[in-house]
Amino acid sequence: MAFTTDPNTFNFQKNLNDLQKKRHKDHIATVTVDENGKFQIHSENIITPAGKDKINKRISVLPDPNEKVVKMSEATYLFKDLQQMNVILTNACNLSCSYCYEQHNRDFGRFTPESLLEAYNFLLNVSQHEKKNFQFFGGEPLIHKDLILTFLRENKEYLTKKFQRLDEAVSKCNNKRIVNDPGLLR
């Protein structure tokens, strides 16, 4: 079957495998199927940071029908060029900059010191680069300063085994409005 996104010819009920149907269900707010199984795109009017009106169409991309789900540990070849990992600790922020694409006031999950170490180890193990950067990112990552400090304190010896200084192993990207200890990563 030739792939098409034409809503008049593509019938979801006949052409999707179970994984694709699940993906469609996950995106039901922006892509729906009518009673005939036809693809319908939804759009919304938004205001850009520059104050202009824009119609925003969002559409799900259908994967290859032969696609299968595998564990990341079984597909490490996909990450061999990974040099930097931005760990988004939070989307929450103490500012509301008009140009920012983050959602400012929402948190979509929680990390633990253990899950941060797991992510750090993933970067170390899959990347073929000599230098790697594990960066705390957000929103404003220092909203979770206690989590960062706990992670660094509990793992300092391990994190500095390969690097002379802690700030060579990890970094942070923040807006410097929250009390910012210049020695945080030392």
N, C-alpha and C positions, 0 to 999 in steps of 0.2 A: 504494500500500500504506500503510495506517495504521501508524504507529510504535507498537511495544509492547515492553515489557521483560518481559512474561510469559514465563517459561521454558517454559511448556507450549505456547505458540503461536508463538514466534519461532524460526525455523530458520536458523541461521547459514550452513549450506552453501548455501542457496538465496538468501539475502537480502543478503549482503555483497559489496561490490565489492573489488577487490584492495587498495586502501588500508585499508579497514576490516578485511580479513583480516590484514594486516600489523599493524595496531594490536592486534587480538585476540591475535596471536602474541606481541607485546611484553608483554602482560598475562597471559600464560598461567598465571602463578602464582596469580592471584586469580580469573580467569574461565576456565572450560574449557567444552568442547563434548563431550557424550557421543557414543556411536556413532550415535545417531539425529539428530545435529546440533542437539540441544537445549542451550540456554544454562544453565550451572550456576554459581551464585555460591558462592565459598568464603569462609569466615570464620575468624577466629582469636580466641582469648581473649587479651586484653592486660590489663596492669595500668596504670591511669592514674597520672599524677604524684601524685594524691591518695591512691594506694594501693588504689583500688577496682577490682574485676574488671569487665571490659566485653567484650562480643562486638563485634569490629570487622569489619564487612562492607565489603569494597572491591569496587567495581564499575566497569567501564569504561563510558564513555559513547559510544554509537555516533554518529558524525557524520552530518550530512545526506548522503544518497546522492549528491547533486550536488556535494558538496564537492570541491575540487581543491587541490592543493598549488601554492603560488606562492612566489616568493622574497620575503623581507621587503621588499626594495627596490621590489617591485611592489605592496605593500600598506601603504604608509606612512600612509595615511589611518587605519589602525588605531591608530597611535601618536601622532597629533597632540596628544593631551592628556597625553602622557607628560611628567611633570615631574621625576621622580626615577628613577634607575636604580641598583638595588642590585646590585653585582657581587659574587657570592659566590665569593671567592677560595678558600675551603676550607670543608669541614664540620668539619674537625678543630678541637679546642679544648683548652686547657690546664685546663679545669674540666669537671665532670660534674654540672651543675645538674639537679635532678630535674624542674624545670618546663620545661626546654628541649626543643624538638622536633627539634633537630639531632641528628645521629648521632655527634657528639663525636670519633670516632676514624677517620673515613673521609674520604678525599679522592676526589672524583669527576672530577677533571680538572685540568688545569694551564693557567694563563694565561701569556702572554708579554707583554713591554712592547708589542709590536706588536698583539696581540689586544686588549689593554686600550685602546689608542689607537683601534682600529677600533670598539669598543663606545662609547667616548666620542664619536667622530664620529657614530655612529648617533644617539645622544641629541641631539646638537646639530642634526643635519640633519632629523630627523623631528618634533621637538617644536615646537609653535607658541608655547610659553611663553617669556617673556623670561628668567625665572630658571629654571635647571635645576640639578639636584643629581646628581652622579656619586659614588656612595658605595661605599667598600670595605666589604664585609660578610662574614659567615661564619656559622658557627663563629667562630673568632678570626682576623680578617684579618692581624693582626700576626705570625702564624706565618710569613707571607710578606712580612715587612717589607722584605727586600732587593728583592723584585719591585716593591713599592710605591715604594721610594726610587729604583730604576732608572727606572721609568715617569715619576716626577715630575721627576727630574734630566734625562732625555732630552727631555722635552716641556714643561719649565717655561715657556719663552718662548711656545710655542703655547697652553698652557693659560691663561696670564695675559693673552693678547691681548685678550680680551673682559672680563676681570675684573681689578681692581686687585691682588687678593691671590689666592694659590693656594688658600687655604681657602674662597674663594667659588666656585671651579671644581670642587673635589673635597672629599669629607669621608670620615670613617671611623666605623664603629660597632664599638667594641671593649670588652672587659671591664676594661681598665686594669691587668691583672695582669702582663702582659708589659711590660718597660721601655717606657715611653710618652714619647717625646720631644714635649713640648708644641709645639715648632717644626716638627714633621714636615710639616705642610701649609702652611708659610709660605715 
